[in-house]
Amino acid sequence: MRLNYIYNFSYVSNENESYFTYSMYNNTVISRFVMDVGGQIQQLTWLESTKDWFLFWSQPKTQCEVYAYCGAFGSCNTKSQPFCHCPRGFNPKSKGDWDSEVFSGGCVRAKNLQCGNSSAVNGKSDRFFPSYYMTLPANPQIVAAGSAQECESTCLTNCSCTAYAFDGGQCSAWSGDLLNMQQAADGTDGKSIYIRLAASEFSSSKNNKGIVLGGVLGSVVIVSLVALVLLIFLKRRKTVKMGKAVEGSLMAFGYRDLQGATKNFSEKLGGGGFGSVFKGVLPDSSVIAVKKLDSISQGEKQFRSEVSTIGTIQHVNLVRLRGFCSEGNKKLLVYDYMPNGSLDSLLFSEKNSKVLDWKTRYSIALGIARGLNYLHEKCRDCIIHCDIKPENILLDAQFCPKVADFGLAKLVGRDFSRVLTTMRGTRGYLAPEWISGVAITAKADVYSYGMMIFEVVSGRRNSEQSEDGKVKFFPSNVASQINQEDGDSLSLLDHRLEGVADLEELTRICKVACWCIQDEETQRPSMGQIVQILEGVVNVNQPPIPRSLRVFDCQENIVFFTESSSSQSSQPQSHTSTASTQSKSTTSNTSPRS
């Protein structure tokens, strides 16, 4: 727990015992601590207003972190649905259990091994099939072997050896069931494990060797010719420097180079409080987006230090920073270009022929949550975005969402990190605590995310003025519908989708959005919990209607907060950096999960 502000925790660990105790600062609050059947420990609190239990805290955060969650020979991947799968040569031990998402039975071999079996007399022997980018199973045996071939041979001659791995000059072998296999979270930082399979799992390759060899040689020749042509073309075409590599993959560009790449900043893609964005093309033909920053006062050393920090933050749902330029007062950032533009251009334009279907919208909402969860919980310092809105969500060619401008809170106005009175963000998405002037935590992003999700569902701005002059506030409508037993969730959907949506997903995401905009930040879920809910790992309880929405219902033409009553202007207010230095103020999480 980052802060003992509700529970008084005490942890004791010595050579004889390890335990913890906790008590409530407020004796009127009811709490319980349980071990869930999925392997998680959970802290739940009773909320009298809704007569239900709410998850306050849990560990591990993801199911794949639960030991042997997928059973024997099962492999867990946090980025797949379901999380568990059987490797090649294996099938679920109980298909019925797996269909019910009970994976503890694990996987069994599809075909028996040859080792120690009379069927091996035909000259066939077991072989090994590699699985890459894996977190290796538990309890390996270290075997003396000087090479990968020797390691394989040692395992092959031992009938009880089911898998081996050779890494860093060390041979590891496993006997019996393989437990706790996991796909590496980022897809790169993992090791290779070779799992023993029956020879019959592999097709004979003798007849195919000639064809394969010829195909490989032909491919090499073609690739070489293409590479030669491209090299000649790029040498002739190269008029703009690619930039100098600094701090890993980041490139330091000259101002004139970016001026040439953007054709003197002629094609403007958009703009906001931090500056304007222009389209450009690098010598390698890759398309980029160049942001010219305004109001930058840092010196050269500090700016480069900030940029280096942002450059190390990489996630599939965050816009990748490719490089920067810093020459005097000219400060520019170079990003990957997103061909489908920003989310607002696809949501709010009736003229746009690209209408996002429900599956794409749900996937976008989940991707944004994963990106924010990475910023809040997976970075070395908690980074609070402070300006989540459709304009800051970009979409690549496959409509994968990328959270943009997440690092600018660190770049712009660093000295404001200790000043909490200056508001930063966009009206319509600001959490109530911005108004009260208290320390901002990651829950401010959660509130903004919820307000944005309402717009993803409806395809229009949350606040609209009707013909009779009254203000219609969409979140109020959502809260009303989902709290009725006969509520019509499909009526909340963008009319352009003509009612085509998964009703369960629609109801789930509406409940999540209502939880996100709770008045008390302690009642809002964390982004990690939102990811779990949207992935369908856990259920979501019925959310209470926030006091602010009840006020709005009573006064239909008076909006409950100043930031919600605006016309959803995309112009941000004054900038305040709350990244990293505010992470210590982040409170513990209350979740709407059951």
C-alpha positions in Angstrom: 0.0 0.0 0.0 1.3 3.4 -0.9 -0.4 5.1 2.0 -2.1 3.9 5.2 -5.0 6.3 5.1 -7.9 3.8 5.7 -6.2 0.6 6.9 -3.5 0.5 9.6 -1.2 -2.2 8.2 1.6 -3.8 10.3 3.9 -6.4 8.7 6.3 -8.7 10.7 8.9 -11.0 9.2 11.6 -12.8 11.0 13.3 -16.2 11.1 10.4 -17.7 13.0 7.3 -16.2 11.4 5.9 -13.9 8.7 2.5 -12.2 9.2 0.6 -9.0 8.9 -2.2 -7.4 10.8 -4.5 -4.6 10.0 -7.1 -2.5 11.7 -9.5 0.3 10.6 -8.9 3.9 11.5 -12.7 4.3 11.3 -14.4 1.6 13.3 -17.7 2.2 11.4 -16.1 0.8 8.2 -16.5 -3.0 7.6 -13.6 -4.8 5.9 -12.6 -8.4 5.1 -9.5 -10.0 3.7 -9.9 -13.2 1.6 -8.0 -15.6 -0.6 -9.9 -15.8 -3.9 -10.4 -19.1 -5.8 -8.3 -17.6 -8.7 -5.3 -17.3 -6.4 -5.5 -13.6 -5.5 -5.6 -12.2 -2.1 -8.3 -9.5 -1.9 -9.1 -6.7 0.6 -12.9 -5.8 0.4 -14.8 -3.0 2.0 -18.5 -2.8 2.6 -20.2 0.2 1.0 -23.5 1.0 2.8 -24.9 3.2 0.1 -25.0 0.3 -2.4 -25.2 -2.6 0.1 -22.3 -4.4 -1.6 -18.7 -5.3 -1.2 -16.0 -3.5 -3.2 -12.5 -4.6 -3.9 -10.1 -2.1 -2.3 -6.8 -3.9 -3.0 -5.6 -7.2 -4.5 -2.4 -9.1 -5.3 -1.1 -10.3 -7.7 -2.4 -7.7 -10.1 -2.8 -10.1 -13.0 -3.9 -13.8 -13.2 -0.6 -14.8 -14.9 1.2 -13.8 -11.8 -0.7 -16.4 -9.8 1.6 -19.5 -9.5 0.7 -22.3 -11.9 -2.6 -20.5 -12.8 -2.8 -22.5 -16.1 -1.9 -25.9 -14.5 0.6 -28.5 -15.7 2.1 -27.7 -19.1 -0.2 -24.7 -19.5 1.2 -21.4 -20.7 -0.1 -18.0 -19.5 -0.2 -14.9 -21.6 -1.6 -11.6 -20.2 -2.2 -10.2 -23.7 -4.4 -13.1 -25.0 -8.0 -14.1 -24.2 -8.3 -16.5 -22.6 -5.0 -16.1 -20.7 -4.2 -19.8 -20.8 -3.3 -22.0 -23.7 -1.7 -25.3 -24.4 1.7 -25.4 -26.2 2.2 -27.5 -29.4 1.6 -31.2 -28.8 -0.7 -30.7 -25.8 -4.4 -30.4 -25.3 -6.5 -29.2 -22.3 -6.9 -32.0 -19.8 -10.6 -31.1 -19.4 -12.1 -29.2 -22.3 -15.2 -28.5 -20.2 -13.2 -26.9 -17.5 -11.3 -24.7 -20.0 -14.5 -23.7 -21.6 -15.6 -22.6 -18.1 -12.3 -20.7 -17.7 -11.1 -23.1 -15.0 -7.5 -23.9 -16.1 -6.0 -25.5 -13.0 -6.2 -29.0 -14.6 -3.6 -27.9 -17.2 -2.7 -29.7 -20.4 -1.9 -33.3 -21.3 0.2 -34.7 -24.2 -1.6 -35.4 -27.5 0.8 -38.3 -28.3 2.9 -40.5 -26.0 6.6 -40.0 -25.9 8.9 -42.6 -27.5 11.5 -42.7 -24.8 11.3 -45.9 -22.8 8.6 -47.1 -25.2 8.8 -50.2 -27.4 7.6 -48.1 -30.4 11.0 -46.4 -30.4 12.6 -49.5 -32.2 11.7 -48.0 -35.6 14.5 -45.5 -35.2 12.2 -42.7 -34.2 13.1 -40.7 -31.1 11.6 -37.8 -29.2 12.4 -34.3 -30.4 12.2 -30.8 -28.9 10.0 -27.9 -30.0 11.0 -24.4 -29.0 8.8 -21.8 -27.3 10.3 -18.4 -27.5 10.1 -15.3 -25.2 9.0 -17.3 -22.2 9.4 -16.8 -18.5 10.8 -20.2 -17.6 8.9 -22.8 -15.4 9.6 -23.2 -11.8 12.1 -25.6 -10.1 14.7 -26.3 -12.9 17.6 -28.7 -12.4 21.0 -27.3 -13.3 22.9 -29.8 -15.6 26.5 -29.8 -16.5 26.7 -29.0 -20.2 29.1 -26.9 -22.2 26.9 -26.1 -25.2 23.2 -26.1 -26.3 23.8 -29.3 -28.2 25.2 -31.1 -25.2 22.3 -29.7 -23.1 19.8 -31.1 -25.6 21.6 -34.5 -25.7 21.6 -34.8 -21.9 17.9 -34.2 -21.7 17.1 -36.5 -24.6 18.9 -39.5 -23.0 17.0 -39.0 -19.8 13.4 -40.3 -20.2 12.1 -38.2 -17.3 13.4 -35.0 -18.7 10.5 -33.1 -20.3 12.2 -29.8 -21.3 15.5 -27.9 -21.3 16.8 -24.4 -21.7 20.3 -23.2 -22.4 20.9 -19.6 -21.5 24.0 -17.7 -20.5 26.2 -20.8 -20.7 23.9 -22.6 -18.2 21.8 -25.7 -19.0 18.5 -26.0 -17.1 16.4 -29.1 -17.3 12.9 -30.0 -16.0 11.4 -33.4 -15.0 7.8 -34.2 -14.9 5.1 -31.5 -15.2 6.1 -28.0 -16.3 4.5 -25.4 -14.0 4.1 -21.7 -14.2 5.1 -21.2 -17.8 4.4 -17.6 -18.9 4.8 -15.6 -22.1 7.0 -12.7 -21.4 4.9 -9.6 -20.9 6.6 -7.3 -23.4 7.1 -10.0 -26.0 10.9 -9.5 -26.0 12.4 -9.9 -22.6 12.1 -13.7 -22.3 14.0 -16.9 -22.8 13.6 -20.0 -25.0 12.5 -23.3 -23.7 12.6 -26.6 -25.6 9.7 -28.9 -24.8 10.0 -32.7 -25.4 7.5 -34.0 -27.9 6.9 -37.4 -29.6 8.6 -37.8 -33.0 5.2 -38.3 -34.6 4.4 -34.7 -33.8 7.0 -33.6 -36.5 6.5 -34.3 -40.2 9.3 -35.9 -42.1 11.6 -33.4 -43.6 13.8 -35.6 -45.9 11.6 -35.1 -48.9 11.3 -31.4 -48.3 14.9 -30.5 -47.7 15.7 -29.9 -51.3 12.6 -27.7 -51.8 13.2 -25.8 -48.5 16.9 -25.2 -49.4 16.0 -24.0 -52.9 13.3 -21.7 -51.5 15.7 -20.3 -48.9 18.5 -19.6 -51.5 16.0 -18.0 -53.8 14.6 -15.8 -51.1 18.1 -14.7 -50.1 18.9 -13.7 -53.7 15.7 -11.7 -54.1 16.1 -10.0 -50.7 19.7 -9.1 -51.6 18.7 -7.6 -54.9 15.9 -5.6 -53.3 18.2 -4.3 -50.6 20.8 -3.3 -53.2 18.2 -1.3 -55.2 16.9 0.4 -52.0 20.4 1.3 -50.9 21.1 3.0 -54.2 17.8 4.7 -54.2 18.3 6.0 -50.6 21.8 7.2 -51.3 20.5 9.3 -54.3 17.5 10.6 -52.4 19.3 11.4 -49.1 19.0 15.1 -48.7 17.9 15.2 -45.1 20.0 13.8 -42.3 18.5 11.0 -40.3 19.8 12.4 -37.0 22.3 11.3 -34.5 21.5 8.4 -32.2 21.5 9.3 -28.5 20.2 7.5 -25.4 19.4 4.2 -27.1 16.9 4.4 -29.9 16.3 8.2 -29.6 17.6 10.4 -32.5 18.8 14.0 -32.1 17.7 15.9 -35.2 18.9 19.3 -36.4 16.3 22.0 -36.8 17.0 22.4 -40.6 16.7 18.6 -41.0 13.2 18.7 -39.6 12.4 21.8 -41.5 13.3 19.9 -44.7 11.5 16.7 -43.7 8.2 18.7 -43.1 8.6 20.9 -46.2 9.1 24.0 -43.9 6.3 22.8 -41.6 3.7 23.2 -44.4 1.3 20.3 -43.6 -0.2 20.9 -40.2 -1.9 17.9 -38.6 -3.3 19.7 -35.5 -2.4 21.7 -32.5 -3.1 22.2 -28.8 -1.8 23.9 -25.7 1.7 22.4 -26.1 2.2 23.5 -29.7 1.4 22.5 -33.3 2.0 19.2 -35.0 3.3 18.8 -38.6 3.6 15.9 -41.0 7.0 14.9 -42.3 9.0 12.2 -44.1 12.5 11.0 -43.2 15.1 9.8 -45.7 14.1 6.1 -45.0 10.6 7.0 -46.2 9.1 6.6 -42.7 6.4 9.1 -42.0 6.7 11.2 -38.8 4.7 13.7 -36.8 6.8 16.7 -35.6 5.5 18.7 -32.6 6.9 22.2 -32.2 6.7 22.9 -28.5 5.6 26.3 -27.1 6.4 27.7 -23.6 9.6 25.7 -23.1 12.0 27.3 -20.8 14.3 24.5 -19.8 18.0 24.6 -20.6 19.6 22.2 -23.1 20.8 19.7 -20.4 17.5 19.5 -18.6 15.5 19.2 -21.8 17.6 16.3 -23.0 17.4 14.6 -19.6 13.5 14.9 -19.7 13.4 13.6 -23.3 15.7 10.7 -22.5 13.3 9.7 -19.7 10.3 9.8 -22.0 12.2 7.9 -24.7 12.5 4.9 -22.4 8.8 4.7 -21.9 7.5 2.4 -24.6 4.2 0.5 -24.7 2.0 -0.6 -27.6 -0.7 1.8 -26.5 1.6 4.9 -26.1 2.8 7.0 -29.0 6.5 6.3 -29.5 8.9 9.2 -29.3 11.5 8.7 -32.1 13.7 11.8 -31.4 13.9 15.4 -30.6 15.5 18.7 -31.6 16.9 21.3 -29.2 18.6 24.3 -30.7 18.3 27.4 -28.5 14.6 28.2 -28.0 13.6 25.8 -30.7 12.3 22.6 -29.0 10.7 19.9 -31.2 9.6 16.3 -30.6 9.5 13.6 -33.3 6.8 10.9 -33.1 5.6 8.1 -35.3 2.8 9.2 -37.6 -0.6 7.9 -37.0 -2.5 7.5 -40.3 -6.0 7.4 -38.8 -5.6 10.6 -36.8 -7.1 11.4 -33.5 -10.1 9.7 -31.9 -12.2 12.8 -31.8 -12.1 13.1 -35.7 -13.7 9.7 -36.0 -16.2 10.0 -33.1 -17.7 13.5 -33.6 -17.8 14.1 -37.3 -21.1 13.2 -38.9 -19.5 13.7 -42.4 -16.7 11.2 -41.7 -17.3 8.1 -43.7 -15.3 6.0 -41.3 -17.8 5.0 -38.5 -16.1 3.0 -35.8 -18.0 -0.3 -35.2 -18.6 -1.5 -31.7 -15.8 -4.1 -31.7 -13.3 -1.4 -32.6 -14.6 1.1 -30.0 -14.4 -1.5 -27.2 -10.9 -2.5 -28.3 -9.9 1.2 -28.3 -11.3 1.7 -24.8 -9.3 -1.3 -23.6 -6.1 -0.2 -25.3 -6.3 3.3 -23.7 -6.8 1.7 -20.3 -3.7 -0.5 -20.8 -1.6 2.5 -21.8 -2.7 4.5 -18.8 -2.1 1.6 -16.5 1.4 1.4 -17.8 2.0 5.1 -17.1 0.5 4.8 -13.6 1.9 1.5 -12.3 4.6 0.1 -14.6 6.9 3.1 -15.0 9.7 3.8 -12.6 7.8 6.9 -11.6 4.1 7.2 -11.7 3.2 9.5 -14.6 -0.1 11.3 -14.5 -1.3 12.4 -17.9 -3.6 15.1 -16.7 -5.3 15.7 -20.0 -7.0 12.6 -21.2 -9.5 13.3 -24.0 -10.3 12.0 -27.5 -8.0 14.6 -29.1 -5.0 13.0 -27.3 -5.8 9.5 -28.4 -4.2 8.7 -31.8 -5.0 5.7 -34.0 -2.6 3.7 -36.2 -3.4 2.0 -39.4 -5.0 -0.9 -37.5 -7.0 1.5 -35.2 -4.8 0.5 -32.3 -5.1 3.4 -29.8 -2.0 5.4 -28.8 -2.1 7.8 -25.8 -0.3 11.0 -26.9 1.2 13.9 -25.0 1.8 11.7 -21.9 5.3 12.9 -21.4 4.6 16.6 -21.9 3.6 17.0 -18.3 7.2 16.3 -17.5 8.6 18.6 -20.2 6.4 21.7 -19.7 6.6 23.6 -16.5 8.7 21.2 -14.4 8.8 23.9 -11.7 5.0 23.6 -11.3 5.4 20.0 -9.9 5.1 21.3 -6.3 2.3 23.8 -7.1 -1.2 22.3 -7.1 -3.3 25.5 -7.5 -2.8 25.9 -11.2 -5.3 23.8 -13.2 -4.1 21.8 -16.1 -6.4 19.8 -18.5 -9.5 20.4 -20.6 -12.9 21.5 -19.4 -15.4 18.7 -19.5 -12.8 16.0 -18.5 -11.5 17.5 -15.3 -12.0 15.7 -12.0 -13.6 17.5 -9.1 -10.4 17.6 -7.1 -8.9 20.0 -9.6 -11.5 22.5 -8.4 -10.9 21.9 -4.7 -7.2 22.4 -5.0 -6.1 19.2 -3.3 -3.1 17.1 -4.5 -3.8 15.4 -7.8 -3.3 11.7 -8.0 -3.6 9.1 -10.8 -7.4 9.0 -10.1 -7.7 12.3 -11.9 -6.8 10.4 -15.1 -9.4 7.8 -14.2 -12.1 10.5 -14.1 -11.1 11.9 -17.4 -11.0 8.4 -18.9 -14.6 7.8 -17.7 -15.8 11.0 -19.3 -14.1 10.1 -22.6 -15.6 6.6 -22.6 -19.1 8.0 -22.4 -18.2 9.8 -25.7 -16.9 6.6 -27.2 -20.2 5.0 -26.5 -22.5 7.8 -27.8 -20.3 9.2 -30.6 -21.0 12.7 -29.5 -19.9 15.2 -26.9 -21.1 14.6 -23.3 -22.7 18.1 -23.0 -25.1 19.3 -25.7 -27.6 22.0 -25.8 -31.1 21.0 -27.1 -33.4 23.1 -29.2 -35.3 24.3 -26.2 -32.1 25.7 -24.7 -31.7 23.0 -22.0 -28.3 21.3 -21.6 -28.3 17.5 -22.1 -25.6 15.7 -20.1 -25.1 12.2 -21.5 -23.4 10.7 -18.3 -26.6 11.5 -16.4 -28.6 9.5 -19.0 -26.2 6.6 -18.7 -26.3 6.5 -14.9 -30.1 6.5 -15.1 -30.4 3.7 -17.6 -28.0 1.3 -16.0 -29.6 1.7 -12.6 -33.0 0.7 -13.9 -34.0 -2.9 -13.9 -35.6 -2.4 -17.3 -33.0 0.1 -18.5 -32.3 0.2 -22.3 -28.6 0.2 -22.7 -28.8 0.0 -26.5 -30.5 3.4 -26.5 -27.2 4.9 -25.2 -25.3 3.7 -28.3 -24.2 5.9 -31.2 -27.2 6.1 -33.6 -24.9 5.4 -36.5 -24.2 1.9 -35.3 -28.0 1.1 -35.6 -28.0 -0.9 -32.4 -25.3 -3.3 -33.5 -23.2 -4.0 -30.4 -22.5 -6.7 -27.8 -25.0 -5.9 -25.1 -22.9 -7.4 -22.3 -19.8 -5.3 -23.3 -21.9 -2.2 -23.7 -23.4 -2.6 -20.2 -20.0 -3.4 -18.7 -18.3 -0.4 -20.2 -21.1 2.0 -19.2 -20.8 0.7 -15.6 -17.0 1.2 -15.7 -17.5 4.8 -17.0 -19.9 5.6 -14.1 -17.4 4.2 -11.6 -14.7 6.3 -13.0 -16.6 9.6 -12.4 -17.4 9.0 -8.8 -17.1 12.2 -6.7 -14.7 10.6 -4.2 -11.5 9.5 -5.8 -11.1 6.6 -3.4 -14.3 5.0 -4.9 -12.9 5.2 -8.5 -11.1 2.1 -9.7 -7.4 2.1 -10.7 -6.6 1.7 -14.4 -5.2 -1.8 -13.7 -8.6 -2.8 -12.3 -10.4 -1.2 -15.3 -8.2 -3.3 -17.6 -9.2 -6.5 -15.7 -12.9 -5.6 -15.9 -12.9 -4.8 -19.7 -10.9 -8.0 -20.3 -13.7 -9.9 -18.6 -11.5 -11.3 -15.9 -13.7 -10.0 -13.1 -17.3 -8.7 -13.0 -18.3 -5.1 -12.3 -20.8 -4.2 -9.6 -23.7 -1.7 -10.0 -22.3 1.8 -9.6 -23.9 4.3 -7.3 -25.1 7.5 -9.0 -22.6 10.3 -8.2 -23.9 13.2 -6.2 -22.9 15.5 -9.0 -25.1 13.6 -11.5 -28.1 13.6 -9.0 -27.7 17.4 -8.8 -27.7 17.6 -12.5 -30.9 15.6 -12.7 -32.6 18.0 -10.4 -31.5 21.0 -12.3 -31.5 19.9 -16.0 -30.3 23.2 -17.4 -27.6 23.8 -14.8 -24.4 21.7 -15.1 -23.0 20.5 -11.8 -19.4 21.5 -12.3 -17.8 24.4 -14.2 -15.6 22.1 -16.2 -18.6 20.0 -17.3 -20.8 22.9 -18.3 -18.5 24.1 -21.1 -18.9 23.3 -24.7 -16.1 20.7 -24.3 -13.5 23.0 -25.7 -10.3 21.3 -26.7 -8.2 24.2 -25.5 -6.3 23.2 -22.3 -5.9 25.5 -19.3 -2.6 26.5 -17.7 -0.2 23.6 -17.5 0.9 21.9 -14.3 3.3 19.0 -14.2 2.2 16.3 -11.7 4.3 13.5 -13.1 6.5 11.4 -10.9 6.7 13.9 -8.0 3.0 13.4 -7.3 3.2 9.6 -7.3 3.6 9.5 -3.5 0.3 11.2 -3.1 -1.6 8.5 -5.0 -4.1 6.9 -2.7 -4.9 3.3 -2.4 -7.5 1.8 -4.8 -11.1 1.2 -4.4 -12.5 -1.0 -7.1 -16.0 -1.7 -8.5 -15.1 -5.4 -9.0 -17.0 -8.2 -7.4 
